[in-house]
Amino acid sequence: MQQNNVDQAMTIKLDYELPAYPSFQEGIRRAPKREGQLSQAEKALAIKNALRYIHPDHHGQMALEFARELEATGRIYGYRFRPQGQLKGLPISNYQGNCLAGKAMQVMIDNNLDFEIALYPYELVTYGETGQVCQNWMQYRLIKKYLEAMTDEQTLGNDERTSFGIVSFS
C-alpha cells in the first residue's frame, strides 16, 4: 500500500506533540542488542518505516533519534513513546473507551507489559524472547487510541478499506 493510502486510511493518529523521553528504571530486564548487519539501505528503510507514525514536522528530530536507537539496540522501539513508569493492568474502570471489549483489551496489553510479567518490558517482549505486544511504542499508543474509540459494533482489523484500524461489522 502506498504511503498516501496509509495516511488516508489511518483515521486515528499519534498526538502532534512529541512526548518527553521517559527514564528507565534500574534493574528491569532489557533485551540484548539484536545483532545483524543491516545495509545502509535497510537502515534507511527501517527509519522510514518508523517515521510513518510521526507527524512530518518531527521527522528530522525523530530520524536522528531512530538512527541512534537502531545503532544501539539493533531495532527501533520508539522509546520516546513509551509511557513513563511501570505499566500494569489496572481495574477496567480506569481505562477510557466506548465498549467493555476495548477496555478489556487495554487491560490485557498493559498486564502483559508489567515489569513483573514481561520478559523485556521496555522492548515490548512478553515471552520467549520473540513474542512482542507491538513492534514499537508508537504502535502501542495507536492501538490504545483505537481501542478507546472502538464500539461494540467494531473490531480492530486489517482490510483493504482501512489498512489497519477500526472495522465495522457489516
Backbone hydrogen bonds in HBPLUS format (Angstrom, degrees):
<---DONOR---> <-ACCEPTOR-->    atom                        ^
c    i                          cat <-CA-CA->   ^        H-A-AA   ^      H-
h    n   atom  resd res      DA  || num        DHA   H-A  angle D-A-AA Bond
n    s   type  num  typ     dist DA aas  dist angle  dist       angle   num
A0005-ASN N   A0002-GLN O   3.03 MM   3  5.33 119.6  2.41 104.5 118.9     1
A0006-VAL N   A0002-GLN O   3.01 MM   4  6.39 152.8  2.09 150.8 159.4     2
A0007-ASP N   A0003-GLN O   2.84 MM   4  6.11 165.5  1.86 158.9 161.8     3
A0008-GLN N   A0004-ASN O   3.06 MM   4  6.25 155.1  2.12 144.0 150.3     4
A0009-ALA N   A0005-ASN O   2.91 MM   4  6.04 148.2  2.01 143.3 152.3     5
A0010-MET N   A0006-VAL O   2.99 MM   4  6.15 148.3  2.09 153.7 160.8     6
A0034-ARG N   A0073-THR O   2.85 MM  39  6.09 161.8  1.88 148.5 142.6     7
A0043-LYS N   A0039-SER O   2.94 MM   4  6.26 156.7  2.00 153.3 159.7     8
A0044-ALA N   A0040-GLN O   2.92 MM   4  6.12 160.8  1.96 148.4 153.7     9
A0045-LEU N   A0041-ALA O   2.97 MM   4  6.17 152.1  2.05 142.9 150.5    10
A0046-ALA N   A0042-GLU O   2.95 MM   4  6.17 155.3  2.01 145.4 151.9    11
A0047-ILE N   A0043-LYS O   3.01 MM   4  6.29 159.8  2.05 152.4 157.2    12
A0048-LYS N   A0044-ALA O   2.90 MM   4  6.10 160.2  1.94 146.8 153.0    13
A0049-ASN N   A0045-LEU O   2.84 MM   4  6.04 158.3  1.89 150.7 156.2    14
A0050-ALA N   A0046-ALA O   3.04 MM   4  6.29 153.8  2.12 144.1 150.8    15
A0051-LEU N   A0047-ILE O   2.92 MM   4  6.13 149.9  2.01 149.8 158.5    16
A0052-ARG N   A0049-ASN O   3.38 MM   3  5.55 152.3  2.46 100.2 107.8    17
A0053-TYR N   A0050-ALA O   3.44 MM   3  6.29 169.8  2.45 119.9 121.9    18
A0054-ILE N   A0051-LEU O   2.97 MM   3  5.16 149.9  2.06 109.8 119.0    19
A0058-HIS N   A0055-HIS O   2.89 MM   3  5.79 165.0  1.91 132.9 137.0    20
A0059-HIS N   A0056-PRO O   3.18 MM   3  5.10 169.4  2.19 107.9 111.1    21
A0062-MET N   A0058-HIS O   2.94 MM   4  6.04 173.3  1.95 164.6 166.5    22
A0063-ALA N   A0059-HIS O   2.77 MM   4  5.63 151.7  1.85 147.1 153.7    23
A0064-LEU N   A0060-GLY O   3.43 MM   4  6.62 160.6  2.47 143.0 146.7    24
A0065-GLU N   A0061-GLN O   3.10 MM   4  6.40 158.2  2.15 145.7 152.4    25
A0066-PHE N   A0062-MET O   2.73 MM   4  5.85 165.1  1.75 152.9 156.8    26
A0067-ALA N   A0063-ALA O   2.94 MM   4  6.05 152.3  2.02 142.3 150.1    27
A0068-ARG N   A0064-LEU O   3.04 MM   4  6.30 158.5  2.09 148.3 153.2    28
A0069-GLU N   A0065-GLU O   2.97 MM   4  6.22 157.9  2.02 148.2 154.8    29
A0070-LEU N   A0066-PHE O   2.83 MM   4  5.99 158.4  1.88 149.9 155.7    30
A0071-GLU N   A0067-ALA O   3.00 MM   4  6.19 154.9  2.07 144.9 151.4    31
A0072-ALA N   A0068-ARG O   2.92 MM   4  6.11 155.4  1.98 147.3 154.2    32
A0073-THR N   A0069-GLU O   2.84 MM   4  5.85 159.1  1.88 155.1 159.5    33
A0074-GLY N   A0070-LEU O   2.82 MM   4  4.73 139.8  1.98 123.2 133.1    34
A0137-TRP N   A0077-TYR O   2.79 MM  60  6.04 167.6  1.81 160.5 159.4    35
A0081-PHE N   A0078-GLY O   2.82 MM   3  5.72 156.6  1.88 132.2 137.8    36
A0082-ARG N   A0079-TYR O   2.92 MM   3  5.23 167.1  1.94 116.4 120.5    37
A0094-ASN N   A0091-PRO O   2.85 MM   3  5.64 165.2  1.88 127.7 132.7    38
A0095-TYR N   A0092-ILE O   3.20 MM   3  5.69 168.1  2.22 115.4 118.9    39
A0103-LYS N   A0099-CYS O   3.25 MM   4  6.57 158.3  2.30 148.5 154.4    40
A0104-ALA N   A0100-LEU O   2.81 MM   4  6.00 159.3  1.85 153.6 160.1    41
A0105-MET N   A0101-ALA O   2.97 MM   4  6.18 154.8  2.03 148.5 154.3    42
A0106-GLN N   A0102-GLY O   3.26 MM   4  6.47 146.8  2.38 136.5 144.8    43
A0106-GLN N   A0103-LYS O   3.11 MM   3  5.13 120.0  2.49  94.2 109.2    44
A0107-VAL N   A0103-LYS O   3.04 MM   4  6.43 152.3  2.12 148.9 156.4    45
A0108-MET N   A0104-ALA O   3.01 MM   4  6.35 162.2  2.04 151.1 155.2    46
A0109-ILE N   A0105-MET O   2.96 MM   4  6.17 161.9  2.00 148.7 153.3    47
A0110-ASP N   A0106-GLN O   2.99 MM   4  6.16 175.8  1.99 154.1 155.4    48
A0111-ASN N   A0107-VAL O   2.82 MM   4  5.95 155.1  1.88 151.3 159.3    49
A0112-ASN N   A0108-MET O   2.99 MM   4  6.18 155.3  2.06 147.4 153.0    50
A0113-LEU N   A0110-ASP O   3.14 MM   3  5.13 139.7  2.31  96.5 108.1    51
A0114-ASP N   A0111-ASN O   3.24 MM   3  5.27 167.0  2.26 107.1 109.8    52
A0117-ILE N   A0114-ASP O   2.91 MM   3  5.21 151.2  1.99 111.4 120.6    53
A0118-ALA N   A0114-ASP O   2.89 MM   4  5.83 163.2  1.92 166.0 171.2    54
A0119-LEU N   A0125-VAL O   3.05 MM   6  5.75 118.8  2.44 126.1 142.2    55
A0120-TYR N   A0125-VAL O   3.03 MM   5  4.95 167.4  2.05 137.4 141.5    56
A0123-GLU N   A0120-TYR O   3.02 MM   3  5.51 141.9  2.16 114.1 124.9    57
A0125-VAL N   A0120-TYR O   3.11 MM   5  4.95 155.2  2.18 140.7 134.9    58
A0124-LEU N   A0121-PRO O   3.21 MM   3  4.92 166.5  2.23 102.1 104.4    59
A0133-VAL N   A0124-LEU O   2.96 MM   9  5.63 150.2  2.05 155.2 163.1    60
A0126-THR N   A0131-GLY O   2.65 MM   5  5.57 160.0  1.69 167.9 175.2    61
A0131-GLY N   A0127-TYR O   3.03 MM   4  5.26 154.3  2.10 174.3 173.2    62
A0140-TYR N   A0136-ASN O   3.26 MM   4  6.64 154.7  2.32 141.0 148.2    63
A0141-ARG N   A0137-TRP O   3.12 MM   4  6.29 164.9  2.14 142.6 144.9    64
A0142-LEU N   A0138-MET O   2.99 MM   4  6.26 159.6  2.03 149.9 155.8    65
A0143-ILE N   A0139-GLN O   2.81 MM   4  5.97 168.7  1.83 160.5 163.1    66
A0144-LYS N   A0140-TYR O   3.00 MM   4  6.23 161.2  2.04 151.6 156.8    67
A0145-LYS N   A0141-ARG O   3.04 MM   4  6.30 154.6  2.11 144.4 151.1    68
A0146-TYR N   A0142-LEU O   2.88 MM   4  6.21 160.2  1.92 155.5 160.9    69
A0147-LEU N   A0143-ILE O   2.84 MM   4  6.08 159.8  1.88 153.5 159.3    70
A0148-GLU N   A0144-LYS O   2.99 MM   4  6.22 144.1  2.12 143.8 153.2    71
A0149-ALA N   A0145-LYS O   3.14 MM   4  6.42 141.9  2.30 142.2 151.8    72
A0149-ALA N   A0146-TYR O   3.12 MM   3  5.14 125.3  2.43  95.4 109.3    73
A0150-MET N   A0146-TYR O   2.92 MM   4  6.01 134.5  2.14 148.2 160.8    74
A0154-GLN N   A0151-THR O   3.10 MM   3  5.36 158.4  2.15 116.7 117.3    75
A0169-PHE N   A0153-GLU O   2.93 MM  16  5.82 165.0  1.95 168.1 164.6    76
A0155-THR N   A0167-VAL O   2.96 MM  12  5.45 146.3  2.07 144.1 154.5    77
A0167-VAL N   A0155-THR O   2.80 MM  12  5.45 170.9  1.81 168.3 171.5    78
A0157-GLY N   A0165-GLY O   2.84 MM   8  5.71 160.8  1.88 167.0 173.2    79
A0165-GLY N   A0157-GLY O   3.12 MM   8  5.71 157.0  2.18 155.1 157.5    80
A0162-THR N   A0159-ASP O   3.18 MM   3  5.58 133.3  2.41 107.8 118.9    81
A0163-SER N   A0159-ASP O   2.96 MM   4  5.50 154.8  2.02 167.8 167.0    82
A0164-PHE N   A0162-THR O   2.58 MM   2  5.17 124.3  1.88 116.9  98.7    83
